[in-house]
Amino acid sequence: METAKTTNLKATLERILDIEKLKYCFDCGICTASCSMAELLGKDYNPRRLLERIVLNPDSVLSSEELWLCAWCYRCYKRCPQALKVPEIFLLMRTISVERGNVQASEKALKKIVEKIPLPFITTLVGFHPERAGLDMKKVIEKMEELLREDSKRRKKKKTTGASGEKVAVIGSGPAGLTVASELSHKGFHVTVFELLPELGGMLRKCIPEYRLPRQILDKEIQLIKDLGVEIRTGVSVGKDLGFEDLWKDGFRAVFIGTGAHKSQKLKVEGAELKSVIHALDFLWSVHSDGKVEVGKNVVVIGGGNVAVDAARTALNLGAKDVTILYRRSREEMPANPWEVKEGEEAGVKIEFLVAPAKILGEGAVSAIECVRTQLGEPDDTGRRKAIPIEGSAFKRETDMVILAIGEAPDLEFLPKETELNEDGSLWVNPITMETSMQGIFAGGDAVTGPASVIEAICAGKHAAESIASYLRSRGG
């Protein structure tokens, strides 16, 4: 017999579940196969089966920890033939679960995260966003600290076998590099992290805003890795201050490259070099490194990814009166995660779709931007429909600051010339072993995939750590 709560829950689900799409879901496996959390947790997490349980018996799911294990990377949605918004369905269920007092389900999920996923604080705050479902973040962090203390005792009792303390170099300290350092250290290898910047964190520190990842939480996570005995060398440029030959001479038996995608793509329009035109990565790094950044009153952000949204919200937080994102395609093609776009709009960011920049105007400094309206044509090589300028649709809008967020790419000039790259300039790796074309050198994260989510980088780092350990064992390490 159905209760009133059950009836209300089903009615709520019907509003967010597209039943017509769901009817044509034939369990093709794409959502689960593309899910980083499913890869990290194995049999403990299957988003497709969880979705089915929600449809058939939603009340039974509210007390399940699986409900809290979606990292909101949207890979399932982007690859699903029916375009089912699985993360948003899970978020709705999380919210209802909290409203009904099922706090233990989220605590069970935190336990799994702490035990099986590297960088648990970062994973939880940047990936799972428990606050969006109504949980008290202070209590979540306190619970994680308690679980980490228990996990540390468990790990100390469980001695690692088969590792001889061989030296591994990790170049770059973003989520992939930190994951490799943590995992290999737990396995008994001696790890040294080389970081160009003065502090560890890579893109986590450089670009993710404070409101998404408080710096004290990032520092807490990094301290946990330091406590494992990982050696840290900051302010070191591999390829300049020391070469790969130096690493081999110093006794390193394997190298992991996790240098991310820090090189901003250039906007090829007139006026892109004017004062008050700044790349989003430079803007965010300036804000996070010293905070001494002046923003205009009327800011335009060009781009449609997560970095564009982060830059727009940061500009608002710094005092800009009006911040508008210009994106050349429609909302459906926007690469930023839908929840980030929604939060940005709720914070006051405006978005104009089907608009492309043609020229940035001004004498010395920016005064306006000339744009054209666009229409969507056939899909390009990214799978998204091309943005085609509409003749005679040019218009101007006043602005005193333009932030360019049109994409990021890996900067791999420090690598030996014989290292094989992909056509897009990313680093080629064997997809099974994650070894590059050079023996003993492995890679993962944005340097290989281009800009992706934090959880994808963590997943790549864990995969690479397993592969490096296997490689060293096979060579007597």
VENWO-V410111 format. One record per pair of residues at least 4 apart in sequence whose ideal C-beta (glycine too) atoms are under 6 Angstrom apart, sorted by the first residue. I is the first residue (numbers start at 0). J is the second residue. D is the distance in Angstrom with one decimal. If there is no record, write none. Layout:
i=I j=J d=D
i=I j=J d=D
This chain:
i=1 j=5 d=4.7
i=1 j=6 d=5.4
i=5 j=58 d=5.6
i=8 j=57 d=5.2
i=12 j=16 d=5.3
i=12 j=57 d=6.0
i=15 j=88 d=5.9
i=15 j=91 d=5.7
i=16 j=21 d=5.9
i=20 j=81 d=4.2
i=20 j=83 d=5.8
i=23 j=81 d=5.6
i=24 j=81 d=5.5
i=26 j=47 d=5.9
i=28 j=32 d=5.1
i=29 j=33 d=5.9
i=29 j=78 d=5.1
i=30 j=46 d=5.3
i=30 j=47 d=5.3
i=30 j=75 d=3.7
i=30 j=79 d=5.8
i=31 j=37 d=5.0
i=31 j=45 d=5.6
i=31 j=46 d=5.7
i=31 j=47 d=4.9
i=33 j=74 d=4.5
i=33 j=75 d=6.0
i=33 j=78 d=5.0
i=34 j=46 d=5.6
i=34 j=75 d=6.0
i=35 j=454 d=4.8
i=35 j=455 d=5.2
i=35 j=458 d=4.0
i=36 j=40 d=5.8
i=36 j=44 d=5.4
i=36 j=68 d=5.4
i=36 j=70 d=5.2
i=37 j=44 d=5.3
i=38 j=458 d=5.6
i=39 j=116 d=5.5
i=39 j=458 d=5.6
i=40 j=44 d=4.1
i=40 j=115 d=6.0
i=44 j=65 d=5.8
i=44 j=68 d=4.9
i=46 j=85 d=5.8
i=49 j=65 d=5.1
i=50 j=85 d=5.9
i=52 j=60 d=5.2
i=53 j=57 d=5.2
i=53 j=60 d=5.2
i=60 j=66 d=5.8
i=60 j=92 d=6.0
i=61 j=96 d=4.4
i=61 j=101 d=5.3
i=62 j=101 d=5.1
i=62 j=104 d=5.3
i=64 j=104 d=5.2
i=64 j=107 d=3.7
i=64 j=108 d=4.1
i=66 j=92 d=5.4
i=66 j=93 d=5.7
i=67 j=105 d=5.0
i=67 j=108 d=3.5
i=68 j=108 d=5.5
i=69 j=86 d=5.4
i=69 j=89 d=4.5
i=70 j=126 d=3.7
i=70 j=454 d=4.1
i=71 j=86 d=4.9
i=72 j=452 d=4.0
i=72 j=454 d=5.4
i=73 j=77 d=5.6
i=73 j=86 d=6.0
i=73 j=336 d=5.2
i=75 j=79 d=5.7
i=75 j=85 d=5.0
i=76 j=84 d=5.4
i=79 j=83 d=5.2
i=93 j=132 d=3.7
i=94 j=132 d=4.7
i=94 j=133 d=6.0
i=96 j=101 d=4.4
i=96 j=104 d=6.0
i=97 j=132 d=5.3
i=97 j=133 d=4.2
i=106 j=142 d=6.0
i=109 j=142 d=5.8
i=109 j=143 d=5.8
i=109 j=146 d=6.0
i=110 j=146 d=5.6
i=111 j=115 d=5.7
i=112 j=116 d=4.9
i=112 j=119 d=5.1
i=112 j=122 d=5.8
i=113 j=119 d=4.8
i=113 j=146 d=4.4
i=113 j=147 d=5.7
i=113 j=150 d=5.2
i=114 j=150 d=5.8
i=116 j=122 d=5.2
i=117 j=178 d=4.2
i=117 j=181 d=4.9
i=117 j=457 d=5.7
i=118 j=122 d=5.4
i=118 j=220 d=5.7
i=118 j=457 d=5.9
i=120 j=216 d=5.2
i=120 j=220 d=4.6
i=121 j=125 d=5.5
i=121 j=220 d=5.4
i=122 j=126 d=5.0
i=123 j=127 d=5.1
i=124 j=212 d=5.7
i=125 j=212 d=5.5
i=125 j=453 d=4.8
i=126 j=454 d=4.7
i=129 j=134 d=4.1
i=129 j=139 d=5.2
i=130 j=136 d=5.0
i=134 j=139 d=5.5
i=159 j=186 d=5.4
i=159 j=187 d=4.3
i=162 j=186 d=5.1
i=162 j=187 d=2.8
i=162 j=188 d=5.6
i=163 j=476 d=5.8
i=164 j=189 d=5.1
i=165 j=188 d=5.7
i=165 j=252 d=4.6
i=165 j=471 d=5.2
i=165 j=476 d=3.9
i=166 j=189 d=4.9
i=166 j=250 d=5.1
i=166 j=251 d=4.7
i=167 j=183 d=5.5
i=167 j=188 d=5.2
i=167 j=190 d=5.1
i=167 j=253 d=4.9
i=168 j=191 d=5.6
i=168 j=246 d=5.2
i=168 j=251 d=4.5
i=168 j=254 d=4.7
i=169 j=176 d=4.8
i=169 j=179 d=5.3
i=169 j=180 d=5.1
i=169 j=190 d=6.0
i=169 j=192 d=4.7
i=169 j=255 d=4.8
i=170 j=193 d=5.1
i=170 j=237 d=5.1
i=170 j=256 d=5.1
i=170 j=258 d=6.0
i=171 j=176 d=4.3
i=171 j=201 d=5.9
i=171 j=257 d=4.0
i=171 j=258 d=3.9
i=172 j=176 d=4.8
i=172 j=177 d=5.7
i=172 j=192 d=5.3
i=172 j=194 d=4.4
i=172 j=199 d=4.1
i=172 j=201 d=5.1
i=173 j=201 d=2.8
i=173 j=202 d=5.0
i=173 j=257 d=5.8
i=173 j=259 d=4.7
i=174 j=453 d=5.0
i=174 j=456 d=4.0
i=174 j=457 d=5.1
i=175 j=257 d=3.8
i=175 j=443 d=4.8
i=175 j=444 d=3.0
i=175 j=456 d=4.3
i=175 j=459 d=5.3
i=175 j=460 d=4.0
i=176 j=257 d=3.4
i=177 j=224 d=6.0
i=178 j=457 d=5.0
i=178 j=460 d=2.9
i=178 j=461 d=5.7
i=179 j=183 d=6.0
i=179 j=255 d=4.7
i=179 j=460 d=4.7
i=179 j=463 d=5.6
i=179 j=464 d=4.8
i=180 j=190 d=4.7
i=180 j=192 d=5.3
i=180 j=224 d=5.8
i=180 j=229 d=4.9
i=181 j=224 d=5.2
i=182 j=461 d=5.8
i=182 j=464 d=3.5
i=183 j=188 d=4.3
i=183 j=190 d=5.2
i=183 j=464 d=5.2
i=184 j=190 d=5.2
i=184 j=227 d=4.2
i=184 j=229 d=5.3
i=186 j=468 d=5.3
i=190 j=229 d=4.9
i=191 j=230 d=4.2
i=192 j=231 d=5.4
i=193 j=232 d=5.2
i=193 j=235 d=4.8
i=193 j=237 d=5.4
i=194 j=199 d=5.5
i=194 j=233 d=4.8
i=195 j=236 d=5.4
i=197 j=233 d=5.4
i=197 j=234 d=5.6
i=199 j=221 d=5.1
i=200 j=204 d=2.9
i=200 j=217 d=5.6
i=201 j=259 d=5.3
i=202 j=206 d=5.0
i=202 j=259 d=5.2
i=203 j=207 d=5.5
i=203 j=217 d=5.8
i=205 j=284 d=4.8
i=206 j=283 d=4.5
i=207 j=211 d=5.3
i=207 j=212 d=4.6
i=208 j=309 d=5.3
i=208 j=313 d=5.5
i=209 j=213 d=5.9
i=212 j=217 d=5.8
i=224 j=229 d=5.3
i=235 j=240 d=5.2
i=236 j=240 d=4.8
i=237 j=413 d=5.7
i=238 j=413 d=2.8
i=241 j=245 d=4.2
i=246 j=251 d=4.5
i=252 j=471 d=5.7
i=252 j=476 d=5.4
i=253 j=439 d=5.1
i=253 j=467 d=5.0
i=253 j=471 d=6.0
i=254 j=440 d=4.7
i=255 j=441 d=4.9
i=255 j=463 d=5.8
i=256 j=442 d=4.1
i=256 j=446 d=5.8
i=257 j=444 d=4.8
i=258 j=446 d=5.1
i=259 j=445 d=4.4
i=259 j=446 d=6.0
i=260 j=407 d=4.3
i=260 j=408 d=5.5
i=260 j=409 d=4.8
i=260 j=445 d=3.9
i=260 j=449 d=5.8
i=260 j=450 d=5.1
i=261 j=410 d=5.9
i=262 j=408 d=4.9
i=262 j=410 d=4.2
i=263 j=278 d=3.9
i=263 j=280 d=5.2
i=264 j=405 d=5.1
i=264 j=406 d=4.1
i=266 j=271 d=4.7
i=266 j=403 d=5.2
i=266 j=405 d=5.8
i=268 j=356 d=5.6
i=268 j=358 d=5.6
i=269 j=358 d=4.8
i=270 j=358 d=5.6
i=270 j=359 d=3.0
i=271 j=276 d=5.9
i=273 j=359 d=5.8
i=273 j=361 d=5.2
i=273 j=365 d=5.2
i=274 j=363 d=5.8
i=274 j=364 d=4.4
i=275 j=364 d=5.0
i=275 j=365 d=4.4
i=275 j=400 d=4.7
i=276 j=365 d=6.0
i=276 j=401 d=4.6
i=277 j=281 d=5.6
i=277 j=282 d=4.9
i=277 j=402 d=5.8
i=278 j=403 d=5.1
i=279 j=306 d=4.9
i=279 j=310 d=4.2
i=279 j=402 d=5.3
i=279 j=404 d=3.7
i=282 j=310 d=5.7
i=282 j=402 d=5.6
i=284 j=288 d=5.7
i=285 j=292 d=4.8
i=286 j=292 d=5.1
i=286 j=313 d=5.8
i=294 j=314 d=5.0
i=294 j=317 d=4.6
i=294 j=319 d=4.7
i=295 j=399 d=3.6
i=295 j=400 d=3.2
i=296 j=320 d=4.6
i=297 j=321 d=4.9
i=297 j=398 d=5.0
i=297 j=399 d=5.5
i=298 j=314 d=4.7
i=298 j=319 d=4.6
i=298 j=322 d=4.6
i=298 j=400 d=4.6
i=299 j=323 d=5.6
i=299 j=368 d=5.7
i=299 j=398 d=4.4
i=299 j=401 d=5.1
i=300 j=307 d=5.2
i=300 j=310 d=5.4
i=300 j=311 d=4.6
i=300 j=324 d=4.7
i=300 j=402 d=4.6
i=300 j=404 d=5.8
i=301 j=325 d=5.3
i=301 j=356 d=5.5
i=301 j=403 d=5.5
i=301 j=405 d=6.0
i=302 j=307 d=3.6
i=302 j=404 d=3.3
i=302 j=405 d=4.8
i=303 j=307 d=5.8
i=303 j=326 d=3.9
i=303 j=333 d=4.4
i=303 j=334 d=5.7
i=303 j=335 d=6.0
i=304 j=334 d=4.7
i=304 j=335 d=5.2
i=305 j=335 d=4.8
i=305 j=339 d=5.6
i=306 j=404 d=4.7
i=307 j=324 d=5.6
i=307 j=404 d=3.7
i=308 j=335 d=5.1
i=308 j=339 d=4.8
i=308 j=343 d=4.5
i=310 j=402 d=4.9
i=310 j=404 d=5.4
i=311 j=322 d=4.9
i=311 j=324 d=5.4
i=311 j=343 d=5.9
i=311 j=348 d=4.4
i=312 j=343 d=5.5
i=312 j=346 d=5.4
i=314 j=319 d=4.4
i=314 j=322 d=5.0
i=315 j=319 d=5.6
i=315 j=322 d=5.1
i=315 j=347 d=5.5
i=322 j=348 d=5.3
i=323 j=349 d=4.4
i=324 j=350 d=4.6
i=325 j=351 d=5.4
i=325 j=354 d=4.7
i=326 j=333 d=5.9
i=326 j=352 d=5.4
i=327 j=355 d=4.1
i=327 j=373 d=5.3
i=327 j=386 d=3.9
i=328 j=332 d=3.7
i=328 j=386 d=5.2
i=329 j=352 d=5.3
i=330 j=352 d=5.8
i=332 j=383 d=4.5
i=335 j=339 d=5.2
i=335 j=340 d=5.2
i=343 j=348 d=4.1
i=344 j=348 d=5.8
i=353 j=372 d=6.0
i=353 j=373 d=4.8
i=354 j=370 d=5.1
i=355 j=371 d=5.6
i=355 j=373 d=5.2
i=356 j=368 d=5.9
i=356 j=370 d=5.6
i=357 j=369 d=4.8
i=357 j=370 d=6.0
i=357 j=371 d=5.2
i=358 j=369 d=4.2
i=359 j=368 d=5.3
i=359 j=401 d=5.9
i=360 j=366 d=5.6
i=360 j=367 d=4.4
i=361 j=365 d=4.4
i=361 j=366 d=4.1
i=365 j=399 d=5.9
i=365 j=401 d=5.6
i=367 j=395 d=5.0
i=367 j=397 d=5.1
i=368 j=396 d=5.9
i=368 j=398 d=5.4
i=369 j=395 d=5.2
i=370 j=394 d=6.0
i=371 j=388 d=4.6
i=371 j=392 d=5.2
i=371 j=393 d=5.1
i=372 j=389 d=4.6
i=372 j=392 d=3.7
i=373 j=386 d=4.2
i=373 j=387 d=6.0
i=373 j=388 d=5.6
i=374 j=387 d=5.4
i=374 j=389 d=5.7
i=375 j=384 d=4.0
i=376 j=384 d=6.0
i=376 j=385 d=4.3
i=376 j=387 d=4.7
i=378 j=382 d=5.5
i=378 j=384 d=5.4
i=379 j=385 d=4.9
i=407 j=450 d=5.1
i=408 j=424 d=5.6
i=409 j=425 d=5.5
i=409 j=446 d=4.5
i=411 j=426 d=5.9
i=414 j=418 d=4.3
i=418 j=435 d=6.0
i=418 j=436 d=6.0
i=418 j=437 d=5.7
i=419 j=427 d=4.4
i=419 j=436 d=3.7
i=420 j=424 d=6.0
i=420 j=427 d=6.0
i=421 j=425 d=4.7
i=421 j=427 d=5.2
i=425 j=447 d=5.8
i=425 j=449 d=5.6
i=426 j=442 d=4.9
i=426 j=446 d=5.0
i=426 j=447 d=5.1
i=428 j=433 d=4.9
i=428 j=435 d=5.5
i=428 j=442 d=5.2
i=428 j=447 d=5.5
i=429 j=434 d=5.1
i=432 j=466 d=4.8
i=433 j=441 d=5.0
i=433 j=443 d=5.5
i=433 j=462 d=6.0
i=433 j=463 d=4.5
i=433 j=466 d=5.1
i=434 j=441 d=5.2
i=435 j=440 d=4.7
i=435 j=442 d=5.4
i=441 j=463 d=5.1
i=441 j=467 d=5.6
i=442 j=446 d=5.6
i=442 j=447 d=5.3
i=443 j=447 d=5.6
i=443 j=459 d=3.4
i=443 j=460 d=5.7
i=443 j=463 d=4.4
i=444 j=456 d=4.1
i=444 j=459 d=5.3
i=445 j=450 d=5.5
i=445 j=451 d=6.0
i=451 j=455 d=4.2
i=471 j=476 d=3.2
